[in-house]
Amino acid sequence: MGKTYINPYIALAIGVISVSTSAIFVKFSSAPAGVIAFYRLFFSVLLMLPVFLIKYVSELRLITKRDWLYSTISGVFLAFHFILWFESLNYTSVASSTVLVTLQPLFAFIGTFIFFNERLSVKEILSGVTAVIGSVVISWGDFLISGDALFGDILALIACGLITAYLLFGQTVRKRVSLITYTFVVYSISSITLLLYVLINGDKLFGYDSVNWLNFFLLALIPTLFGHTLMNWSLKWLSTSTISVAILFEPIGATILAVIFLNETILWTQIVGGIIVLAGIMIFLMHKKRERGTP
């Protein structure tokens, strides 16, 4: 596989820390969720454009009509994932929102069970039930605070389902085209979707202060491009299961950052529920690792 002068575990750790900043930048912005999501993806597309035009634009010929359809569906799902997740942060805490969004592996498992008839093992069912119990603990604690916090939790769960749909539709396209080309196409479609959403919703695209513009740009640069690029680079040296488990540390990093920069208070229900959720997903991922015989 070759040698690398960069320790892939360090690169993965930096990638996870980078994606953990996403919720913080959203919290620092006062713009509507749709506007934040639009500029995050639009600036990502602009930053990717030179590399795409120089090296990858020829790959567009490899994309079939079916691939374009699936990419479009993926882009729309990704757009509304960001809208609902960013909106959830207006109602609930960073800790609750990011933990609930990490339920994505279980949503993916449900999706493959429904659409691809994958069998359910006892351990997978138990790990799923464990994670659901954890999410109930989090939501129960948030409900005791206010109905708004519970509403935010629900939005985060729906956002989790949407990111799963985005991944399920995109996985077949990714088998035929490079990551850069696929990402550029899907982000472009998402940007167009979000632009239409913002215009239809009547939100303003301009007139924001420098703090908001800085947050828009940093969202595109740090968690989107820098964070995901490092994690995707790590895939060359580390197993998919290692990456999947590492991503579970995102809500921990986001929560710590929220305590430091946003002065958010962490409830015991969030701590207990978060531990239960992450434990359930960890058991699920480790079982899938052994089942597939991956290192």
N, C-alpha and C positions, 0 to 999 in steps of 0.2 A: 504493500500500500504506500510505501515511500516514507520519508522522514519529514518531520515538521519542526521548525525552530520555536514554534509557539506551543506550549502545553495545551492540548485540547480541553482538558478539564478547567484550566484557567479561562480559556476563551468561552467555554460554556457558562462558567460562573458569571463572567462579565455580561454575557448575553442575557442571562436570567435577570441580573440586576438591572440591565437596560430596559427590558420589557416591564419590569416592576415599576418603572417611573411613569408609565402610561396614565394610570389613574390620578397621580399627583398633578401632572400637567393639565388634565381635564378639570380637576378641582380648582386649579389656579385660574382657569379661564372663566370669564363671565358670559361668553357667547352661548347661543342655543346649541343643543347637542348635535343637530344636523349640520350646523355650520362648522363646528369643531371637527366632526367626522369628515366633512367635505375637504377642508383644508389639510387635514392629516394625510389623506390619500392623494389629493391633488399635488401637494408639495412632494410627496413620495414619488409620484409619477415624474414630476419635473426633475428630481434629483437622479432618477434612474434613466432618463431619456438619453443623455449622451452615450452611456455605455450600451444601451439597447440599440441605438442607431448605428454605432460603430461595429458592434460584434454580433448582435442577435437578430436584427431585423429580418434577415433572410429566413429565419425559422417560421415566420408567419405563413409561409407556403405549406408547412407541415400540418397546419391546423385545419381540420376538416369542418364541414358544416355542422356535424354533430358536436365536434369539439367547441365550436363557436357558441352553439346553443348551451352546452354545459358550462362554458366559461361565463356566459351572460347570466345564467341562473346563479352560479357561484358568486359573481360580482354583486348581484342584487341582494343575495343573502348576507354577504359580507357588509354591504352598506347598512342594512337594517340591524345587523348585529351591533355595529358601532353606535347607531342612533339609540338603540334601546339600552346598551350597556352604559353609554355616556349619560343618558337620561337617568338611569338608575342611581348614578352617583350624586344626582341632585336630591335624592330622597333618603338613601341609606349610606352607610359608612363604606370607606374603602375596604376595610376588613371583610365585611359581609359580602359586598359585591364581588370582589376578586375571588373569594373562596367559592362562591356559588358558580362563578363562571368556569372554575376548574373542574366542574362536573362533566366537562366535555367528553372525556374518554367513555363515560357511562352512556351519554347520549349517543355517541358513535356506536357503541355496542348494541344499543337498542335499535339504531338505524340499520346496522348490518343484519340483525336478527329479523327485522321486518322485511327488508328489501332483498337480502341475500341468503335468508334462511340459515344463518349460522346458529349452531346449537348452544344451548345454555347449560353450563356446568353448575354444580352445586356451589362451588367456591365463588364463581362469578356472580351468582344470584346473591349470596351472602355478602360479598363485598359491595354490591350495588345497594342492598338494603342498608348496610352500615353507613354508606355515604349519604343515603336519603335521610336516615335518622339524624345524622350530623346537620344536614341542611334544615331539618325541622327544628332542631335545637336553636340554630342561628335565627331562623324566622320567628320562632316563639319569643326569643329574647327581644328581637326588634319590634314585634307586635306589642310587647309590654311597654316599649318606649312610645311608639305612635303607629297609627295606621299607615302613615307616609313611609316609614322605614320598611314596613312589610311590603308595601307597594313597590318600593325600590328593589327589594329582594325578588319579587315576582318578575320584574323587568329584567333583572340579571339572569334569572333562570331561562326566560324566553330568549335572551341574547345568547345564552349558552347553546340552546337548541339550534339557533340560526347559524352559529359558527360551525356546528357539527354538520349541518346541511351543506354549508359552503365547502367543507373539506370532503364530504362524500361525493359531491358532484364534480369536484376538481381533481380527484385522485386519478381518474382515467385519463384526463388530459395530460397530467403531469408525467405519465408514463411515456409520452411521445414527444414532448417538448421540454426544453430546459427550464429550470426554476426561474431564471431571470425573465424569459419570454412569457411564461405563464403568469408570473406575478405582475409583470408590466400590463399585460392584457386585462387581467382581472381587476387590478387597481384602477385602470383607466375606465373600465365599465362601472365600477363602484363609484368613481368620481362623477361620472355622468348621471348615475342614479341619484346620488346625493345632491348634485346641483339641481336636478329637477325637483327633488323633495323640498329643498330649501326655497326654491322659487314658488312652488305650489303652496308651501306653508306660510309664505309671506315674510320669511326672515331676511334680514339684511345681510349682504355679503361683504359690505365695506363699512368704514366708519368706526372700526375698533381701535382701541389704544395699543401702544407698543407692547404692553404686557401680553395681550391676547395674541398679537402677531408672533411674538417670540414663542409663546406656548404652541401655536399652530405648527411653527417650523420645527421646534424641538420634538414634538410628537412624531413628526415624519422622520426626523433624523435619528433620534436615540432609540425609542422602543420599536419603531417600524423597520427602519433600514439597518441600523447598527445592531440592535438586539437580535432580530430575526436572521440577519446575515451571519452573525457569529454562531448562532445555533445551527443554521443550515450548513455552515462550514464544518462544524464539529461532527456532523453526520458522516463525514469521510473517515473520521478516526474513531468515533464512538458508536455504540449500537443505538438503534432507535429507542429501545427500552430505557437506556440510560438517559437519553434526551427527555423522554416522556416523564420519567421520575423527577428529573431536575426541574422541569417546568412547574412541578407541584410547589416549588419553593417561591414561585412568583407572588402568591398572596401573602406569604410571610414577609418577603422583601417590601411589598407594597404597604403592608400594615405598619412595618417599622418606619418607613418613610413618612407615612401619614401621621404617626405619632410625633415624629421629629419636626416635620414641616407644616403640618396642619393642626397640630395639638389635638388630634382625635383621641377620645377616650375609648379604651377597649373594654367591653363587657365580658363577664365570666362566661356568658352564653356563647359569645363569639369565639372565645378561646377554646372552650370545650367542644362546641360544634365544629369549629375549624379543624381541630385535631382529629375528630371522628371522621369528618369528610375526607381529609387527606390520608388518614389511615385506610379507609375503605378503598380509595382510588389506588393507593400504594399496593394493597393486597391484590387488587384487580390487575394492575400492570405487571406485578411480579409473577402472577399466575399465568398471564398471557405469554410472558417471557419464557417460562419453563415449558409451556404448552408448545411453543413454536421452536424451542431449542435454540433461541438466540443467546449470544454471549452477554 
